[in-house]
Amino acid sequence: MSTGLLLALAAASLPCLATPVYQWKDAKGVTHYSDKPPAGQQYQDRRIAPRGEPVPQADDAAGKSVEHPQCTTARRNLEILRGSGPVLQADADGKPGQAMDESQRANQLALAQAAEKAYCVPPAN
């Protein structure tokens, strides 16, 4: 759900280059995004470019590569799904549930590959 919200925010920011987006968690741990900072809460200032990738902040721009958080998640998921051990899928309350069967694992692998393609910058040749 937060990925969809982030994509919607990125699409809404197309007219402006690198518009500020504020991210914070409420008392229940739900992540929120807005173009205005929340009153009386700690937040993180995010800069999002028109294609949806984060824009390096001043302290990040000093030669460091900034990777999209969804790219990191996709690559971790690929590593787990390509491994030989069983993969447990979380149930509704976030606790580990039953192990995925081969069909579920293949579906999740395809989703992770699509996410990697969408969010990760291909290596320079």
Buried (B, 14 or more C-beta within 10 A) or exposed (E): EEBEEBEEBBEEBEEEEEBBBBBBBEEEEEEBBEEEBBEEEEBEEBBBBBEBBBBBEEEEEEEEEBBBBBBEBBBEBBEBBEEEEEBEEEEEEEEEEEEBEEEEBEEBBEEBBEBBEBBBEEEEE
